[in-house]
Amino acid sequence: MQPRRVEFTVLGPLAAVAEGRSLPLGGPRQRTLLATLLAHANTAVGTERLREAVWGTTAPPSAQANVRSYVAALRKVLNRAPDDERLSLGHHGYRLHVGPDELDLYVFEDLAARGRAALARGDHREAAGRLEEALALWRGTPFEGVAHHDTLPLETARLEEARLAVLEDWAGARIALGEAREVVGALRGEAARHPLRESLWARLMTAQYRAGRTADALHSYARARATLRTELGLEPGEELRRLHHAVLNRAPVPGTPPPSAPVAQAAAEWRPMSQLPTDATDFVGREHLLAEAAALLDPSGPARAGATCAVPVAVLTGLPGVGKTTLATRLAHELRDTFPDGRLFVHLDGARGPGRSPAAVLADLLLSLGVPGSSVPEAGADRAALFRSLLSGRRVLVLLDDARDEAQIRPLLPGTPGSAALVTSRARLTGLDGARLLDVEPFGPGEAQDLLRRLVGPRRLAAEPEATERVLAGCAGLPLALRVTGARLAGRPHWRIRRLADRLADERGRLAELTVGDLAVRSCVATSYHGLEPGAARAFRAVGLLPSPEFPGWALGALLDCPDPEPVTGALLDANLLQVACVNAHGQPRYRMHDLLHVYAAERVRAEEDPAWRRQALERVLDGWLERLRAARDQLVRGRARPAAGAPGAEDTADQGGDLVGWLEAERHALVTGTEFAAAEGFGEQTAGLAAALEEVCHLLNWWDEWERVARAALDRATADGDAVAAAVALGSLARSSAVRGRVGEAVSRWADAVERLDALGEAHHAARLRVHRSFAVADHGMAALAEEDARAAVAVLRRLGDEHGHVTALRSLAFALSCRGRGTEAVEVLPAALESAERLDRPLALADVLQMLGWVETGEGRFTEAGDHLRRALAGFEAVRHRPGEAYALLGLGRLHLTAGGAAAAARALGPLDRALAVFTELGERRGEALTLHWLGRAHTALGDSARGARLRAEAADAFATLGMAFWAEEAETETGAEAEAGCYG
């Protein structure tokens, strides 16, 4: 269930408000517990920490029971229903889920960040406004009125420091705006309350001096100096002394000058980011290794003196389960100040075989850095070059987790000094030039005991020292084994430690191998696996059938053919063999199994389940994916951004709050790899179905790389199966994916082959759909006659077969072909029937497409009033369904309409929609639309008298037309340019 909105306040008295009323938060200790959860919102807080926060070192014997009682009382107040996840219990403690706008502290930090970003851009008015909003959220001392012990005072001090820093930035922005007089009072009051804070005195002196109150500024310096000497025995720092000297000499004192242009430009183009996984709260040891790796990775540190490699590369290597990723994540978090421009994280999946290709990884990295999906270069080398260019001149750490070999990671390394790479791998990677290998060893006795103590609790271990030593000996210092063992004990508080120690002793033959190679992890996992009930054991090994260790909750039910897998899922969660990765807005969980556990599960399912059962289980999962994907695809094609109530998989596709596009983007990798997996495993029917559904999704969402991958997978599978129809359909999809990339010649060749095959097989419906796609692609590429022939053939077939939606699309393609042949009147006559059908079908996207085409051809025929009405309706339709390419083409049509109508005023009106269209096309990487818009922008600027700019833009468009093979437009542009030259337009 979606949690209700609750507004929490901690920047003053603790409070919670829901639906306009204050919620009762209980007595002092319960309020302290809530304050602690809010101080660590969205993070699991263990019972031990809560106990210390409430009672300090004087907790009564009933403290743990009291904590549970307080949490239960808060759940009644905060949770809307029993299954509400607002306040929940997980494996690592209690977690209070708080949205980004539900906690005043979060809002304060967001406003402060936005204000400082404005300062970096030199926008002092925006900065002052945002920072003032942030300060207005404070209503007193943080956590005012809450009894606390050790934790909250530290958090209170941190927040007060943050407030003062924001106040100083706000004052600096106001001073830079010439509003120094208005900030003097606030600064004077804060300086009185914090007399040892020199930066406050500096801001106060600057404000007083800039307000013309020189004597006051000198008096403030005298007070600051007297206080510092009396309280600390120190003279003022250099900043205050220089400021004092400037005031004495009446020299200029700057407020907050705007940053230099390069800094402002960099701030606008690059946003520092962190993609790192959450740092382990129970991390122990590794101090020496952390220090050594940090020194190696610091581009300007002493450890780099004399280094031959411009970019530091450190490789953490060791046996599986030794904690390489945990160590790397901790290190990367600690290096946030060394790499202020960002810390990127990529899981390379090398332990499972070939791993992820560098080209695919680079595509994900470029997307995360803001490169539009369709603008990602096709060639891997070009992607690597673009990635290195984006990192050039910045300080970025790239964490490459679970690398297979040197070849996999070389293209992913930064290319210029300032950045660095941190790699984890089971292989030693000795062939990586300039890299420093750091061996990650198993824990020593002290570190192993420290980790187990944090997982289980010190009191429980101290009660059974002998059994604890036996457990530690059995785990042999391997962090993965310690974590599995600790989780089992923590999840079963009624167990004595001796009980688990005896179980480990029973497995002594295998557990002795924990210190050697891959068998170590296998025997550790086997210990937990063999302790499961039969149903949970089957569920564990069934997960090994899945291509990815992360999967939606419904998939486990499909594997087991069980409508309610919750009991066995709970058993796996309790055994720490499965984790909850996230829960969507409808309460649907997504799970993740550790990679090494997943490998072991795959071994067990192959050994213990017969092939027929394995195939049936996978068929059910693939059918489940297909049902959900088709539901999402159908809604998108109909022009709905949210799933219809009751549609198949509606709850699952609501993972992003009911946002189909968000759900598809979140499942993008799983859908594509799932299709490739289905093809590789011989599931021809499911492969064809997934590829067909993904074709439209990829087309609508500009997933060019993914489209080609699934089409190739479908083609390979169908060819191997001897399925001639499926092979021809997949070849047609591959042709379409080539066309959208601008490789029209290659696409035409593939279409010709596919259509010929389908005609020979008597597959008129499939052949007609391919003809429609080919018609659209080739009409303005010098093949308008073929486009018209294709469209007319498709119109006849689809009308005969009763495919009304396909018939609408075919009519639209016919109109486009006719317009490209200079027969605009005929094109206009074709479209009313398509418009009537689209309106009757209740398909907003199809309707907007028809309106856009109708407006386009009407403009060419001089029917400007009708064209304007249709194009504006099309634009509204595209905006309603969030189809950005359609929006851009509608804007292009409106710009062309204004320009064609004639006159300088009309040309001026054309610039607005054309500029907007160009921005969208450029962002999406839609080269055809970009070329067309440049052409019409050139005409607009020429009509407005800027012939030089107009000529330059149209020359760019002409080059693009030639590159893309858009013969129709290249010829039209050449004809127009020649006519204007003859008329003396450029003379």
N, C-alpha and C positions, 0 to 999 in steps of 0.2 A: 504494500500500500504506500502511496505517495505521502511522505510526512507533511503535516500541515506546516505552514510558515510560522516560525517563532522568531521574534526579534530579541536577541540577547544583548545586554549592555554590561560592560565591565570597566569602561572608562569613567568611573564614578561608582555610585552604589550598584551592587549586583541586582539585576532584574531580568525578567523574561516576560514578553508580552505576546499574546496570540489572539487574533481576531478582536483586537481592540481592548483586551482586558489583561491586567497583570496576573500572572500565574503564581499560586502559592508555592514557595520554594522550601518551606519547612524551617526547622530550627537551625541554630548556629552551625552544628557539625554537618548537617545535610547541605547547608549553603556552602560550607568550606569544600565539601566534596564536589559540588557542582562547579565552584570556581576553579578547582584543580582540573576538572574535565574540560572546562572552557579554555583554560590556559594551554591545554594540549588538544584542542579540538581536532577532530578527524584523525586522531592518533590513538592507538590502543594504550591504555594506562593500566598497569598491573595493580593487583590488590595491595601489594606491599607498598607501592608508592602512595596509593590513596590512604592507606593506614597511617603512613608517616605524615602525610599532609594534614590529616584530621587530628591525630594525637601526638605527633612528634615521637619522642623516645619513650613516652609513658602510656603506650597503648594497653588497654585492658585485655584479658584473655578472650573476651567476647568481640574483639575488634573486627575480626573477619566477618562474623555473622552480622555485626552492626553495619558494615560496609554494604553487604548484600541487602540489608533492610533499607538503607538509605537509597540505594540504587533502585530498588523495587518501588519505593515511594516516588522517586523522580520519574521513573518510567510511567507511572500512572498519570503524572501531571503532563509530561512532555510528549509521550507517545499517543497517537490518535487511536491505535488499536493494538492488540497483542502482537501482530506481525509487523508493526511499524518499526523501522530501523533507526529512528532518531537516536535512541540510546540503546546500544546492543552490547552483547557479550561475545567476544571472539576468543581465539586461542591465546592471545597475548594480553587480554584484559578487557576493560570496558572502553567503548568508543562512543563519543558523542558526535553525531554527524551534524555539521553546521554548514549552511550554504554561504557563498562568498558575500552575500548581502544581508545575512542574518545576524552577524556579530559586528558590533560597532568598531571593534578593533580591526577586523578585516577591512571594513569600509574606510577607516582612518588610514591604514597602510596603503590601500589602493589610491585614495585621493592624494596622499603624500607622494607616491610614486609618479602619478600623473602630473602633479605640480612640479616635481623635480625634472621630469622629462620636458616640460614646457620651459623651465629655466635653461636646460641644455640647448633648447632651440632658440633661446633669446626672447621667448614670448613671456614677458614679465607680467602682463595683464592676466593672461590665462593662469600663469603660475600663482600669482597672488590670490586669485579666486579659488583655485583648487586647494591651496594650502589653508586658506581661511576656512573653507568648508571642513577640512580635516580637523582644525583646532576647535571648531564649533561643536564637535562631537563630544568633547570632554566636559564632564559635569562634576568633576571632583577628582579625588585620588583614586587610582585604579583599585578595584575590588574593595571599595570603601565599605566598612562595616562588617567585613568578613574576618572571622578569627582564623589565624594561620600560624604556621610554624616556620619551616625552612624554605619551602619552594616558592610560595607566593611573594615574599619580600623581594626575592631576586627578580621575579617577573615584573613586579611593580616598579623596581628601580630601572629595569630595562625600558619599560613603557614611558616612564617619566623622562628618561634620556631621549627617547624618540620624539616625545612632545616638544622638548626644548629645541631639538635640532630642527623640527618643522617650524617652530616659532622663529628661529633665527633665519631660516630660508625665506619665510613669509616676510619678515622685516626687510631682508635684503631686496626682495622683489619690489616691495612698496617704495623703498628708498630709491631704487633704480627708476621707478616711475615718477619720481619727484614728489613723493608723498611722505617725506621723512617726518614731518610734524605729527602725522596721524599715528605713528608707531611709537613715539617717545614714551607715552604713558604706559603702554603694555610692557615695553622693555625695561622701564625703570622698576616696575613692580616685580618682574621676574629677577632682575639683578639683585634686588633687595632680598628675595627669597633664596637665591643661589649666588651668594656673594663671592664664591671661589671659582665661578665659571667665567674664565677670561673672555671666551667668545661672546658671551652675553654683554659684557662691558664694552667690547669692541663694537658690537652692533649699536648699543645705546649711544656711545660717543659719536659714531658715524652719523646716526640719525640727528642727534643734537647739533652737530656741526653743520650738517647739510640743511638743517632747519634755521640756521642763522643764530644758534644759541651757543656761541663759542665758549662763553664763561661756564655754562652748564657742562659742556664737554670736558673742559679742564677740571672742573669740580668732580665729575664722575671718575676721571683718571685718578685723582687724588684719593678718593674713597676706595677705589679698587686696589691701589698700591698699598694703602694703609691696612686694608683687610688682609691682603696676601702676606704682608710682612708680619702682621700680628699673629695670624693663624698658622702660617706655614713657614715663616722665616725666609720667604723668597721675594725677589723682585719680580715685577710683571714680565711676561714673556715678550718675545721680539715683536709680535704683531701689535700689542698694546703700546710698546715703546715707540714704534715707528708711527703709529697713529697719533700719539701724543706729540711727537716732534712735528708732524704735519699740521696739527691744529695750532701749535705755538707759532709756527711760521706762516700760518694762513695759506698753506699749500693745498692744492686740490686733493680731495679725498674721494675716491670712487665709491659708489654704492655697490651695485652688483652688475658690472659691465656685461654686455652680451658676449657669448662665446664667439670664438673665431669661426669664420665660415666653414672651414673643414670640420671642426668639431660639430657644428650644427648639422652639417650635411651627414656626417657619420651617424649622429643620433637619429636622424630621420630615416636613414637607410638600414640601420642594423639595430635589432633589439636583442640584448643579451638574453640567453635562454639557458635553462638547465633541463636536460632530458633524463637525468640520473634517476635510477630506482631509489626508493626510500632507503635511507641509511639504517642499518640494523641497530636497534636500541640496546641489544644485548651483546654488542661487539666487545671482544676481549683481546688483549695481547697485541702482538705484531708491531710493537713500538719501533724496534730497530728497522724492520722492513719498511714501515711507513716513512720513517725519516730518510732512509736511503733512497727510496723511490721518489719522494718529494724533492730531494736535492737533485736527482737526475733529471727530473721533468721540468724544473724551474729554468726557463730559457736564459735567464740572466744570473743564475746562481753560480757560486764558486765551483760547483761540481762540473760546470760546463766549460771551464777554462781549458783551452787547448783541444776541445772536442772537434772532430773532423766532420760530424754530421750536423747540418744546420738545424734540423728539427729533432728534438729529443724523442726517443722511442724507448719505452721500458716495457719488457715482456714479463708478466707474472706467469710462471710455469710450475706445474706440479700435478700430482695424481688427481683423478676425479674425486670430488667431495672434500677436497682439502681447504676450500674456502677462498678460491682465487677471486671469484666475482664479488663476494662480500668484502674482501680486502680492497679490491679495486674501487668499489663503490664508496667505501669509507674514505679512501685516499682522494678520490675525485671531489667529494664533498669538502674535504679539508683544504683543497687547492682552489676554492672559489675566488679568493683574493688574488692568487697568482694568475688565474685565467678569468678576468672580469668580463670578457666578451662572450663567454658561453662554455658549457660543458655538454658535449653531444654523447649519446649512448646508442650503440648498435649491437644487437645480439646476432652473431654470425652463424649460429647453429652448426658449428663445425663438428661437434661430438657425434652428430647423427649421420655423418657420411659426407657427401659433397659440400653440404652447407649452402648458404645463400650466395648467389653470384655477386661479384663486386658491382656489376652494372645495376642490379636490382637494389642493392644497398645504397648506391650513390643516388638512385632515383628517390628513395625515401629521404635521404639526407637533404637533397636539394629541395624537395617539397617542404620539409620542416623548416628550411631557411627562407621560405617565402617564394620560391620559384614556382610559377603556375605549372600544373601537371602536364599540360600539353606543350609547354615550353622547355621541358626537360629534353636535352639532346638525345638522339636515338643511339648514337655510338657510345660505348662504354668509355673510350678514351676522351671523348668530348665532355662527357659527364664529369670525369675526373678532373679535367682542366677547369671546368666551370666551378667545381667544388673548391679547388685550390685557389682560384681567383677570388671567390667569396671570402675565404679565410685570410687572404693576403693582407698584411698590415694589422691583423688582429691577434689577440691572445685568447686562443680557444684550445680546450683540451678535448681530444677525440678518444672516447673509451670504446675499444673494439673487443667485445666479449665473446669468448669461445671460438677463437679463430682455428681454422683447419690447418692452413699452411701459409707459407710466405706469399704465394701468388694471390691468395684471397685478400690479403690486407694491403699489399703494396699500392694498389690504386686508391686506397682509402686514406692514405697518410697525407697530412698537410704538406705544403711545398715550400713555405717560407718561414724564416725565423720568427719567433714569438709564440707560435702554437706548438703543441706537443701531442704525442699519441701514447696511450696506455693500453696494452694488449693483454688479454688472458688467453691461455691455450694449454691444452694437455700436451701438445707437441713442444719441443724445445725451440723450434724456429731459429736454428743456428745460421740459416742462410739469409737472414734479414740484415742487410748491411747497416752498420751504425747502431743497431739495437743493443740494449743491455739486458741480459737475462737475469732475472731474480727468482731464485728457487723458493717456493712456498712449501714449507715443511709441516708435517703434523704438529699438533700442539704438544708442548711439554706437560709434565704432570700439573704444574701450577695453573697454567692457562686452561687446561682441560677441566680442572676442578672449578675454576672461576666461571667458565661457561655453564657447566651443569648447575652450579649454585644459582646463577641468574635465571636459568630456565625452570628450576624446580623450587627454589627457595632455600636460604641458608639453614633455617631451623630444621627442616625435614632432613637435610643431609647430615647435620650435626647429630641428629638423633640416632643415626645408623652409620657410624663411620666405617665399620668393616665392610658392610654391604656396599657402601658408596665406593670404596676402593676397588671392589670386585667389578662394579659397573664400569668404572674408569678404565680398569685394566682391559676389560672386554672391548671397549671402544677404541683403545690404542691411540688416543689422541686425534682421531679423524673427526673434524668438525661435523660432517654430515651424520656420522653415527651418533655423535653426542647430541645433536639436535633431534634426531628421531627418538633416541632414548629419553631425552629430557621432555619432549612433547608427550610421550606416552605416560610418563610419570605425572606430569602436570595435569594431563587430562583425566587421570584416575587418582584423585587425592586419597581415596580409601585404601590404595595399595600400600603395602610396606615395600621399601626399596629392596629388601632381601628377596621378595618375590620376583622382581625383574632380574636381580643378580643371578638367581637360580636358573631363570630362563636363558640368560646369556651363557651360563655355564653349560647348559644342555647343547648349545650350538658351538661349543668350544672349537671343534674342528674347523668350522668355517670362519668363525670370528677371529681365529688366529691369523687369518689371511687379510684382516683389515689393514695391515701395514704394507701390503704389496699390491701394486698395480690395480687393474680393473676389478679383479676378484674381490678386493676389499669392499668396494661399494656394493657389489652384488650380494655378498654374504650378509652385509648389514641390512640391505633392503629385504633379503629373504627372511630374516628374523622377524621383521614386522609383518611381512606378507603371510607367513605360515601361522601367525597368531590370529588371523582374521577368521570370522565365521565363513562358511562356504559361499553364502550369497555375496558378502562383501569381497571375498577373494575373487569371485568371478567378475564383479564390477571392476575391481582393480585391474585385472589382466585385460578386460574388454577395452579399457581406455587405451591400451597399447595398440589397438587396431586403428585408432585415429591418426591422421597425418600430423597433427599438431598437439602438443601437450596442453594447450589452452583451448577450452571448448565451452559452448553454452550448455546450460543445465539440461535442456531437453535432449541433448545428444546422448547422454548416459541412459536415459529412459529408452531411447530408440535402440541403442545397442543391446539392451537387456530385454527389449520388448515388454517393458514394464511401465504402466502409466504413472506409478508413484515410486520413483527410485530413492525417495528421501531417507528411508531407513539405512540402506547400504551406503548412500552418500554420507550420512552422518557418521557411520562407522569409519569410513575412510578419512573424514575430517578429523575425527577423534584420534585416529592413529597417525595423524600428520602426514598421511600419504597423499592428501589432496588439500588444496587451499582455495578459498573463495577469492577470485581475482577482483570481482566487482558485482554489484547488484543493480539492475536497471530500475527505472522509475516505477515499474509494475511489480517489483519484487522478484524478478526472474534472475537467478544467479548465473554467474560465469565462473568456471573453475579452472584451476591450473595445477598440473602435476609437475613436479620437478623433472627436469630433462632426464636425469639419470634414472629416476624412478620410472619414467615413461619408457626408457630403453628396456629396463628390466621387465616391465609389464608386457612389452611386445614379445620378448623372449618367452614369457610364461604362456601367453595366449597361443603362440605358435606350437608350444609343446603340449598344452593341455586341452585345447579345443580342436575339434575336427574341422576340416576345410569347409564343409557345408555350413556349419554354424557360423563360422567367421564371415563367410560371404553373405549370408542372410542378415547378419548384424550390420555389416557395412551397407548393404542395400537399404536397410531401414534408415540409417543416418543420412545417406545420400538423398534418399527420397524426401526426408525431412528438410534438408537444405533446399532441394528443388522446389518443394511446396512453398517455403518461406520466400525464396528468391522470386518465384513467379508472382506471388502475391505483391511483393514490393515492386517488381517490374510493371505489373498491370496497373498499379496505382500511379506510378510515375508516368506511364504512357498516357493514362487518362488525364494527367495533369493535376494530380493531388499530391501534396507534399507530406500528407499524413495518412496512415493506414485507415481504411474504412472499418468501422466497428464490426466485429464478428468475422473479419477476413482471416484466412488461414495464417497462423503465425503472427497475428496482430500484436499480441503482447510482447513477443520476442523482437519484432521490428520496431517496437516503441522504446528501444534501448536508449535513445537520445531524447526522451520526453515526447515520444510520438513522432519524431522527425525521421521520415523515411530516408532522406538523404544522409542524415547523421548516422542512422543504422547501417546503411550501405557502406559509408566511408569507414565505420568502425569494423565492419566485417569484410572489408575489401580484400585483405590478405588471405583470410580464411576461405572466402569464396573462390578466389583464383587458385590457390594451392589445392583446395578441395577438388576443383575440376581437373587439375593436372593429376592429382592422386587417383581420381576415378578413372582417368584415361590409362594411367600406368598400370592399374590393378585389373583392367579388363572389363570395366563397367560401361559398356558402350551406350546403352540407353540413357543412363544417368549423365554420362559425359555430354551426349548430344543435347539433352534437355538443359543442363546447366549452361553450356556454351550458348545455346539459343537465347536463354533468358538474359545472360550476361551481355549479349550483343547489344540489346537496346539500352541496358543500363550503362554500358561503356560509352555508347554513342551520346546519351543524354548528359553524362557526367564527365566527359572528356578523359576517360581512362584509356589512353592510347596504348601504352605498354601492355596493360592487362588484357585488352581486347585481342591483340595479336597472340599473346600467350595461350589464351583459352581456345582461340580459333585453331591454332596449330595443334594443340592437344587433341581437340575434337577431330581434326583431319587425320592425324596419326592413328587415333583409335579406330575411326571408321575404316580407314584403309587396311589396318591390320585385321579387322573383323570381316572385311569384304562387303561392307554395307555401302553400296554405291550411292544411295540417296543421301545418307548422312555425310558421306565424303564430299559430295557435290555441294551440299548446303554449307558445310564447313569451309570449303574452298571459296564460296561466295562471300562468307563472312570475312575471310582473310582478305579478299579483294576489297571489301568495303573498308576494312581497317587500313589498308594501304592508301585508299583514296583520301581518307580524312587526314592522312599525313602529307598529302600533296604528291604521292607517287601514283599519279593517275595512269601512266602508261603501264606500269606493273599491274595495277588494279584491272585495267581493261583486259589484259591478257588472261588474268585469272577468271574474270567474269565470263569471258568468251568460252573458256574451257568448262566452267561450272554450268552455264546455261545450256551449252550443247549436250552435256551429260544428262541434265534434267529433262530436256526435250526428248532425248532418246529413251529415257525411262518412263516417259508419259507423266512426269510430275509437274503438271501445269501450274499448280498453286505455288510451289516453291520457285519455279522458273519465273513466274510473274513477279514475285517479290524481288528477286534478284534483278529483273529488268527495271523495276522502279528505282532501285538503288543505283544501278548503272546510269539510268537516265539523268538523275539528279547530278551525278558526278561528272558526266561528260558534256552536258549541254553547253556550258560556257568554256569548254576546252577544245573548241574547233570541231566537235562531233555532234552538232545540234541535230543533224538529220538522223543519226543513230539514236539520239535521245528521244526524238519524236516517235520513231518506229517502235522503240522499246515501250514508251509510255502508252501508245495506242494499243499495242498488243496486251499490255498489262491491264489497261482499263477494261478491255473486252473480257479477259479471262476472269478477273476479280468480280466484275459485275455478274457474270454467268455463275460463278461459284457462290455468290451471296456474301462475299467478304466485304462488308460495307466500309469498315475502317480502311482496309487495304485499297478499296476503290477510291475513297477520298484522297489518299496519298497519291495514288496513280494519276488522278485528275490534276492534282497540284503539280506533279512532275511534268505532265503534258503541257500545262500552261507555261511552265518555266521553259520547256523546250521550244514552244512556239514563240515566246518572247525573244529567245536567243536567235531565232530565225527571222526576226523582224516582222512577225505576224501578231502584233499586239492585240488587234481587234479580235482575232480568233481566241487568243489567250483569255481575254476578258469574258468571252462567251462561254468558255469551258467551266469557269469557277463557280458560278451561282449554284450549280447542282452540288458541287463539293461543299459549298457553304451550308446549303440546306441540310445535307446529310450530317455534317459535323455538328450542327446545332441539335439535330434530332438525337444523335448518339450520346449527347452530354459528355463530350470529351473536350475539356477546356484547352488542352495543349493542341489537339488537332484543329480546333476552331481557330485558335490564335495563328497557327501555321497558315491556314487557308486565308484568313484576313490579311496577313502580312503579304502573301503572294498576290492577292487581289489588289491591295493598295499599290504594290510595286508595278504591276502591269497597267493599272489605271493611270498611274502617273505618266507612263510612257505614251499613253493615248490622250493625254491632256485633260483627263477627267479628274481635275484636282480636288474638287469638293468631296466627291465620293472617296477618292484615294486618301484624303486626310482623315475622314471619318473611319475608314477601315484600318488605317495604320495606327491611329490612336487606340482603337479597340484592341488591336493586336498587341500593342505595347502593354496595355492594362492587363490583358490576358496572360502574357508572358510573365509579367511582374507577379501576378496572383499565384502562379504555379512555380515561381522562382526558377524560371528557365533563362539563364543569363545569355546564352548565345542568341536565343530568340529576341530577348530585349534589345540586344545590340543591332540585330538585323532590322527590327522595327524602327529603331532610332536612325539607322542608316537610311531607311526608306523615307522617314520624315524629312531628314536633311536633304535628300535628293528631290523630294517633292517641293520644298521651299525654293530650292535652287532652280528647278525646272520651271517653276511658275514665273520666274523672271523678275528683274528689278533689283536694285541695290538693297532695299529694305528686306526683300525676301532672302537675298543672299546672306545678309547679316543674321536673319533668323535661322538660317541653316547651320550656322557654326555651332550653336549650342548642342543640338542632337548629334551632330557629326563628331564633335569632340568627345561627348559621352560614349558614343559607339566605339570610337578609336580606343578609348581607355579600357573598355571591357574586352574588346578583341585582343588588345595587346596583353592584358592580364591573362586571358585564357589561352593565348598562343594560337588563336584562330587566324592563320595567315591569309586565307582567302578574304575574309571579312575585313582584315586590316588593310589589304591592298585596295579593295573597293572603296573603303572609307578615305584612304589617302587620295585616291583619284577625285572623289567628289569634294574633299576639302580643298584640293588644288584648284578645282573649278570655282569654288566659293571665294577663295582669296583673290583669284584673278578677277572675278566679277566685282570685287570690292576695291580693285585698283592696285593690289599688291601683286603685280605680275611676277616678280622674281620669286616670291615665296610660293605662289601658285605653280610656277614652272617646276620648282624644286620638288614639291610634293607630288606632282603628277609624274615627274621623272622617276621618283621612288616607286610609285604605283606601277609604272610601265615596267620597271625592272622586276618587280614582284610578279606581274602578270606573265612575263617571259619565263621566270624561274618556275612558276607553278603550272605553266602550260595553259594559261587561261586565254586562248586564242581570240575568243569573242571580244573580251575586254581589251586585249592588247591592240586589236585592230581598231576598235572604237576610239581608244585613246590616241592612236596614231592619226586617225582621220580627223579628230577634233583639233589636235595640235597642228596638223598641216593646214587646216582651214583657218585657224587663228593666225598662223604665220603669214599666210597669203593675204589676210586682211590687215596685217600690220600690227597684230596684238603685241608682238614682242619687239617690234622695230623701234 
